[in-house]
Amino acid sequence: MAVISRVLTLTDKIDRLEPRSRNMARFFVELLNQDTAILQTLPTIEANNLTSHEYKERVLLPTVSRVAAGQGAVPSKSETQNRSTPISIFKSVLNIEKDAYELGGSGDAYVKSELVAHLAAQDIAVSSDVFYGSNTNPLVIRGLANRYNSLSGNIADNVISAGSVSGGDGTSIYITGIGGTGGASFVYPMGSSAFGFERTGDAKWTAYTNGSGEVTWQMFNEFCIRRGLVIPDWRTCARICNIDKSAASADTTGATINIVNLIIEALGRLPSQQVGKYEDVKIWMNRSIFTALQKQMYNKANAQYMIENIGGKKVSTVMGYEIMVTDSITNSETTVS
């Protein structure tokens, strides 16, 4: 039987907060729970700094020699590199005029709908960064596409090419080992009382004077999410790149682009959970590839692909790991070479 989550989510951790912080965090998370939001899916841990998270990554193991009896060995040691992941700040401001609020007597419903929209927009912004954030811009999260971006070098072991792309509609499937000490996790600033969620403002009306001297009454609310993405062991994630969306959609039997086989191969590139020290695996794809996968499974059954109803939610899995469908993965990726 598939398991929706093997790691502590934000919802699970909220109950461990003191009451005031719990209310603030729950305000955000209850809105995020309305979808398979990435902010709720990835584990979230406290950073060891206010604006970044510092950690060491082991990049080289000691050298082992095969020797005869009585023969010595050359001393060696492992090597680590210091890594620093900046914490990005995502903000949006809700500005409501009193006249608009009171129009039709549905002000509270209007505010609530705007709150949902703001949180959804922020989750989309964070999710977009998780997959495509720049390697060089310190204001954004360094994304998976820019970490796993070459078919050569050390990282190539965890980058699998599905073939060639024509027509400019390339996409990828991303496999993430999450949680533990080696898998992908979000980090929030050290000392934050509500997991990096902030809301500034209240229900009071404030007089605002525009450039013409006209005065209106307005209400302001600022929403802020602070997040960084940490992957202490790069081997715990993998990317299936160069998937031609049009070709995959037309290949209803998996004759040339067998999506399940590609996922199984990518899963095989991850170290064991004991070695990689991650707690669960999520398989991320966009709606186009998920639809293509379902067509292939309808026309050619595969025992490793399952759809189960767990807690009233339909969960699709490959090898027991949940498939996460997200619109943040585009069909316009550049070819990886």
Secondary structure, DSSP 8 states (H G I E B T S, - for coil): ---S-SS--HHHHHTTS-HHHHHHHHHHHHHHTTTT-HHHHS-EEE-SSSSEEEEEEEEE--------TT--------EEEEEEEE-EEEEEEEEEEHHHHHGGG-HHHHHHHHHHHHHHHHHHHHHHHHHH--SS-TTS---HHHHS--SSSGGGGGEEE-----SS-EEEEEEEEESTTTSBEEEE-TT-TTTTEEEEE-S--EEEE-TTS-EEEEEEEEEEEEEEEE-SSGGGEEEEEEEEHHHHHH-TT-SS--HHHHHHHHHHHS--HHHHT--EEEEEE-HHHHHHHHHHHHHS--TTEEEEEETTEEEEEETTEEEEE-TTS-S-B----
